[in-house]
Amino acid sequence: MGTLRIISRSDRPFKDRREAGQLLAGELSSLRGQKAVVLGIPRGGVVVARELAAVLDADLDVVLARKLRSPGRSELAMGSVSEDGKLFLNEMVVQELAVDEAFIEQERKAQLAEIARRSEMIRRVAPKVPLAGRVVVVTDDGVATGATTQAAIWAVRQERPARLIAAFPVAPQDTLSRLAEEVDEVVCLRSPPMFYAVGQFYLRFEPLDDEVLLDILKEERSRKVKR
C-alpha cells in the first residue's frame, strides 16, 4: 500500500479548477526537475493537470483508459482497458460476480470504441507520452467513488512507470484509502467529513466540452516548443 497524504479536512470550496490545480501543485513541488508526466482524466482533470505540469515543468498528457462495468452494477469497475487495448481484470470482482468471458469481451469492445473516438480527436493534437520508467502523476478535479480513477491507475500501471502518484484537490477518505492500495502515493488537498459530490467544493464548476480540452493540449504543445 502506498502512502496517503491528506492536507486538510476543510470543506471550503475552491474558486475554480485552475486554483485547485495551482494549490495542488504546491504540495507536489518536490517533483520539479524529475521530468515527471502529469496525466489528466478528461475533461475537468485536464485543467488541473495543466496547472501541475506548468509548475512542475512536467509533460502533460491525458489518460484515456475506461473502466469495464460490472454486470448489473455499472458503478463497480471489474477492470479497465487502456488506450493501446491492454486489458486489466480485477479477478476478485470477476470471480465474485461470476462474470463470463462473453460479457467481458462485449464490455471491452464497447469501451475501446469510446477510447478510439476520443483518441482520434486528441492524438491529432497531442501524441501519447511514453510512461515507462517515468514519475507519473494521475489527477482529476476531484474524486467521488473513484471507479474511473481506479481504471486509469490500473491502465497506467501496465506501462511500468518508475513511480505512480495520484493527486486530487478533493475526495472522500474511504475512496482515498482504497486508491492508496493501487499507487505509490496519494495526495489530496481536502478530504471533508461530509462529501456528496465533487461540484459542491467549487464556486465555479462549469461543464467542459472537447474544444476546451483540445485548446489545453495545443497550449501544452506550444509550451514544450518554448522550453
Buried (B, 14 or more C-beta within 10 A) or exposed (E): EBEBBBBEEEBEBBEBBBBBBBBBBEBBEEBEEBEBBBBBBBBBBBBBBBBBBBBBBBBBBBBBBBBBBBBEEEEBBBBBBBBEEEBBBBEEBBEEBEBEEEBBEEBBEEBBEEBEEBBEEBBEBBEBBEBEEBBBBBBBBBBBBBBBBBBBBBBBBBBEBEBBBBBBBBBBBEBBBBBBEBBBBBBBBBBBEEBEEBBBBBEEBEEBEEEBBBEBBEEBEEBEEEE
